[in-house]
Amino acid sequence: MATLEEITEGMRDRVGEKSGLDATLKFDFGDDGVIYVDGVSSPNTVTNEDKEADCTMKMSKEDFLKMVNGELDGTTAFMMGKLKIEGSMGVAMKLQSVLK
Protein backbone atom coordinates (compact mmCIF):
# COMPACT_ATOMS: atom_id res chain seq x y z
CA MET A 1 0.00 0.00 0.00
CA ALA A 2 1.35 3.38 -1.00
CA THR A 3 1.92 6.01 1.67
CA LEU A 4 0.13 9.36 1.61
CA GLU A 5 3.45 10.98 0.64
CA GLU A 6 3.86 8.61 -2.34
CA ILE A 7 0.28 9.26 -3.47
CA THR A 8 0.80 13.03 -3.11
CA GLU A 9 3.98 12.88 -5.19
CA GLY A 10 2.14 10.88 -7.86
CA MET A 11 -0.60 13.51 -7.95
CA ARG A 12 2.03 16.25 -8.36
CA ASP A 13 3.31 14.41 -11.45
CA ARG A 14 -0.21 13.99 -12.87
CA VAL A 15 -1.34 17.56 -12.17
CA GLY A 16 1.84 19.22 -13.43
CA GLU A 17 2.15 22.99 -13.61
CA LYS A 18 -1.09 23.58 -15.54
CA SER A 19 -3.78 20.94 -15.02
CA GLY A 20 -6.66 22.83 -16.60
CA LEU A 21 -8.77 22.31 -13.46
CA ASP A 22 -8.98 26.06 -12.75
CA ALA A 23 -10.36 25.14 -9.31
CA THR A 24 -9.34 23.70 -5.95
CA LEU A 25 -9.91 20.06 -5.15
CA LYS A 26 -9.44 18.00 -2.02
CA PHE A 27 -9.24 14.24 -1.65
CA ASP A 28 -10.28 13.31 1.87
CA PHE A 29 -9.07 9.86 2.93
CA GLY A 30 -10.45 10.17 6.47
CA ASP A 31 -7.88 9.13 9.08
CA ASP A 32 -5.32 8.53 6.28
CA GLY A 33 -5.10 12.29 5.52
CA VAL A 34 -5.89 14.60 2.61
CA ILE A 35 -4.46 15.68 -0.70
CA TYR A 36 -5.20 19.28 -1.70
CA VAL A 37 -4.88 20.27 -5.37
CA ASP A 38 -4.72 23.98 -6.14
CA GLY A 39 -5.50 24.15 -9.83
CA VAL A 40 -5.92 27.94 -9.67
CA SER A 41 -2.37 28.88 -8.66
CA SER A 42 0.35 29.11 -11.29
CA PRO A 43 2.07 26.75 -11.23
CA ASN A 44 -0.53 24.35 -9.81
CA THR A 45 0.36 22.91 -6.39
CA VAL A 46 -0.42 19.65 -4.60
CA THR A 47 -0.07 19.49 -0.80
CA ASN A 48 -1.42 17.67 2.23
CA GLU A 49 -3.04 20.81 3.67
CA ASP A 50 -6.61 20.41 4.87
CA LYS A 51 -8.15 23.57 3.37
CA GLU A 52 -11.53 24.49 1.93
CA ALA A 53 -11.88 23.41 -1.70
CA ASP A 54 -14.32 23.94 -4.57
CA CYS A 55 -14.83 20.16 -4.62
CA THR A 56 -14.09 17.56 -1.93
CA MET A 57 -13.94 13.89 -2.83
CA LYS A 58 -14.26 11.53 0.12
CA MET A 59 -13.07 7.97 -0.34
CA SER A 60 -10.68 5.41 1.06
CA LYS A 61 -7.03 5.55 0.06
CA GLU A 62 -7.38 2.01 -1.32
CA ASP A 63 -10.29 2.96 -3.60
CA PHE A 64 -8.43 6.08 -4.74
CA LEU A 65 -5.45 3.95 -5.78
CA LYS A 66 -7.76 1.57 -7.66
CA MET A 67 -9.33 4.53 -9.44
CA VAL A 68 -5.96 6.02 -10.42
CA ASN A 69 -4.73 2.63 -11.64
CA GLY A 70 -7.84 2.14 -13.80
CA GLU A 71 -9.18 -0.72 -11.67
CA LEU A 72 -12.21 1.28 -10.45
CA ASP A 73 -14.25 3.68 -12.55
CA GLY A 74 -15.08 6.98 -10.84
CA THR A 75 -18.73 6.85 -11.83
CA THR A 76 -19.02 3.27 -10.57
CA ALA A 77 -17.33 4.23 -7.29
CA PHE A 78 -19.81 7.09 -6.88
CA MET A 79 -22.83 4.88 -7.64
CA MET A 80 -21.58 2.20 -5.20
CA GLY A 81 -21.15 4.79 -2.43
CA LYS A 82 -17.37 4.32 -2.37
CA LEU A 83 -16.91 7.93 -3.48
CA LYS A 84 -18.76 10.89 -2.01
CA ILE A 85 -18.53 14.30 -3.67
CA GLU A 86 -19.17 17.60 -1.90
CA GLY A 87 -19.20 20.88 -3.80
CA SER A 88 -18.82 21.35 -7.53
CA MET A 89 -19.61 18.25 -9.58
CA GLY A 90 -18.15 20.09 -12.60
CA VAL A 91 -14.71 20.12 -10.96
CA ALA A 92 -15.05 16.40 -10.22
CA MET A 93 -15.80 15.77 -13.91
CA LYS A 94 -12.72 17.75 -15.01
CA LEU A 95 -10.59 15.56 -12.78
CA GLN A 96 -11.05 12.55 -15.05
CA SER A 97 -8.72 14.09 -17.63
CA VAL A 98 -6.04 14.65 -14.97
CA LEU A 99 -6.21 11.12 -13.56
CA LYS A 100 -5.84 9.36 -16.91
Contact map, one row per residue, 1 for C-alpha under 8 A:
1110000000000000000000000000000000000000000000000000000000000100000000000000000000000000000000000000
1111011000000000000000000000000000000000000000000000000000000000000000000000000000000000000000000000
1111111000000000000000000000000000000000000000000000000000000000000000000000000000000000000000000000
0111111100000000000000000000000110000000000000000000000000000000000000000000000000000000000000000000
0011111110000000000000000000000000000000000000000000000000000000000000000000000000000000000000000000
0111111111000000000000000000000000000000000000000000000000000000000000000000000000000000000000000000
0111111111100000000000000000000000000000000000000000000000000000000000000000000000000000000000000000
0001111111110000000000000000000000100000000001110000000000000000000000000000000000000000000000000000
0000111111111000000000000000000000000000000000000000000000000000000000000000000000000000000000000000
0000011111111100000000000000000000000000000000000000000000000000000000000000000000000000000000000000
0000001111111110000000000000000000000000000001000000000000000000000000000000000000000000000000000000
0000000111111111000000000000000000000000000011000000000000000000000000000000000000000000000000000000
0000000011111111000000000000000000000000000000000000000000000000000000000000000000000000000000000000
0000000001111111000000000000000000000000000000000000000000000000000000000000000000000000000000000110
0000000000111111111000000000000000000000000101000000000000000000000000000000000000000000000000000100
0000000000011111111000000000000000000000001100000000000000000000000000000000000000000000000000000000
0000000000000011111000000000000000000000011110000000000000000000000000000000000000000000000000000000
0000000000000011111100000000000000000010011100000000000000000000000000000000000000000000000000000000
0000000000000011111111000000000000000010000100000000000000000000000000000000000000000000000000000100
0000000000000000011111000000000000000010000000000000000000000000000000000000000000000000000000000000
0000000000000000001111110000000000000011000000000000000000000000000000000000000000000000001001100000
0000000000000000001111110000000000000011000000000000000000000000000000000000000000000000000000000000
0000000000000000000011111000000000000111000000000000110000000000000000000000000000000000001000000000
0000000000000000000011111100000000011111000000000000111000000000000000000000000000000000000000000000
0000000000000000000000111110000000011110000000000000111110000000000000000000000000000000001000000000
0000000000000000000000011111000001111000000000000111101110000000000000000000000000000000000000000000
0000000000000000000000001111100001110000000000000000000111100000000000000000000000000000000000000000
0000000000000000000000000111110011100000000000000000000111110000000000000000000000000000000000000000
0000000000000000000000000011111111000000000000000000000001111000000000000000000000000000000000000000
0000000000000000000000000001111111000000000000000000000001110000000000000000000000000000000000000000
0000000000000000000000000000111110000000000000000000000000000000000000000000000000000000000000000000
0001000000000000000000000000111111000000000000000000000000001000000000000000000000000000000000000000
0001000000000000000000000001111111100000000000010000000000000000000000000000000000000000000000000000
0000000000000000000000000111110111110000000000011100000000000000000000000000000000000000000000000000
0000000100000000000000000111000011111000000001111100000000000000000000000000000000000000000000000000
0000000000000000000000011110000001111100000001111110100000000000000000000000000000000000000000000000
0000000000000000000000011100000000111110000111100000000000000000000000000000000000000000000000000000
0000000000000000000000111000000000011111100111000000000000000000000000000000000000000000000000000000
0000000000000000011111111000000000001111110110000000000000000000000000000000000000000000000000000000
0000000000000000000011110000000000000111110100000000000000000000000000000000000000000000000000000000
0000000000000000000000000000000000000111111110000000000000000000000000000000000000000000000000000000
0000000000000000110000000000000000000011111110000000000000000000000000000000000000000000000000000000
0000000000000001110000000000000000000000111110000000000000000000000000000000000000000000000000000000
0000000000000011111000000000000000001111111111000000000000000000000000000000000000000000000000000000
0000000000010000100000000000000000001110111111100000000000000000000000000000000000000000000000000000
0000000100110010000000000000000000111100000111110000000000000000000000000000000000000000000000000000
0000000100000000000000000000000000111000000011111000000000000000000000000000000000000000000000000000
0000000100000000000000000000000011110000000001111100000000000000000000000000000000000000000000000000
0000000000000000000000000000000001110000000000111110000000000000000000000000000000000000000000000000
0000000000000000000000000100000001110000000000011111000000000000000000000000000000000000000000000000
0000000000000000000000000100000000010000000000001111100000000000000000000000000000000000000000000000
0000000000000000000000000100000000000000000000000111110000000000000000000000000000000000000000000000
0000000000000000000000111100000000010000000000000011111100000000000000000000000000000000000000000000
0000000000000000000000111000000000000000000000000001111100000000000000000000000000000011001000000000
0000000000000000000000011100000000000000000000000000111110000000000000000000000000001111101100000000
0000000000000000000000001111000000000000000000000000111111000000000000000000000000001110000000000000
0000000000000000000000001111000000000000000000000000001111100000000000000000000000111100000100000000
0000000000000000000000000011110000000000000000000000000111110000000000000000000000111000000000000000
0000000000000000000000000011110000000000000000000000000011111011000000000000000001110000000000000000
0000000000000000000000000001110000000000000000000000000001111111000000000000000001000000000000000000
0000000000000000000000000000100100000000000000000000000000111111100000000000000000000000000000000000
1000000000000000000000000000000000000000000000000000000000011111110000000000000000000000000000000000
0000000000000000000000000000000000000000000000000000000000111111111000010000000001000000000000000000
0000000000000000000000000000000000000000000000000000000000111111111100000000000000000000000000000000
0000000000000000000000000000000000000000000000000000000000001111111110000000000000000000000000000000
0000000000000000000000000000000000000000000000000000000000000111111111110000000000000000000000000000
0000000000000000000000000000000000000000000000000000000000000011111111111100000000000000000000000000
0000000000000000000000000000000000000000000000000000000000000001111111110000000000000000000000000011
0000000000000000000000000000000000000000000000000000000000000000111111110000000000000000000000000000
0000000000000000000000000000000000000000000000000000000000000000011111111000000000000000000000000000
0000000000000000000000000000000000000000000000000000000000000000011111111000000000000000000000000000
0000000000000000000000000000000000000000000000000000000000000010011111111101100000000000000000000000
0000000000000000000000000000000000000000000000000000000000000000001001111111100000000000000000000000
0000000000000000000000000000000000000000000000000000000000000000001000011111110000100000000000000000
0000000000000000000000000000000000000000000000000000000000000000000000001111111000000000000000000000
0000000000000000000000000000000000000000000000000000000000000000000000011111111100000000000000000000
0000000000000000000000000000000000000000000000000000000000000000000000011111111111100000000000000000
0000000000000000000000000000000000000000000000000000000000000000000000000111111111111000000000000000
0000000000000000000000000000000000000000000000000000000000000000000000000011111111100000000000000000
0000000000000000000000000000000000000000000000000000000000000000000000000001111111100000000000000000
0000000000000000000000000000000000000000000000000000000000000000000000000000111111110000000000000000
0000000000000000000000000000000000000000000000000000000000110010000000000000111111110000000000000000
0000000000000000000000000000000000000000000000000000000011100000000000000100111111111000000000000000
0000000000000000000000000000000000000000000000000000000011100000000000000000010011111100000000000000
0000000000000000000000000000000000000000000000000000001111000000000000000000010000111110100100000000
0000000000000000000000000000000000000000000000000000001110000000000000000000000000011111100000000000
0000000000000000000000000000000000000000000000000000011100000000000000000000000000001111100000000000
0000000000000000000000000000000000000000000000000000011000000000000000000000000000000111111100000000
0000000000000000000000000000000000000000000000000000001000000000000000000000000000001111111110000000
0000000000000000000000000000000000000000000000000000000000000000000000000000000000000001111111000000
0000000000000000000010101000000000000000000000000000011000000000000000000000000000000001111111100000
0000000000000000000000000000000000000000000000000000001010000000000000000000000000001001111111110000
0000000000000000000000000000000000000000000000000000000000000000000000000000000000000000111111110000
0000000000000000000010000000000000000000000000000000000000000000000000000000000000000000011111111100
0000000000000000000010000000000000000000000000000000000000000000000000000000000000000000001111111110
0000000000000000000000000000000000000000000000000000000000000000000000000000000000000000000111111111
0000000000000000000000000000000000000000000000000000000000000000000000000000000000000000000001111111
0000000000000110001000000000000000000000000000000000000000000000000000000000000000000000000001111111
0000000000000100000000000000000000000000000000000000000000000000000100000000000000000000000000111111
0000000000000000000000000000000000000000000000000000000000000000000100000000000000000000000000011111
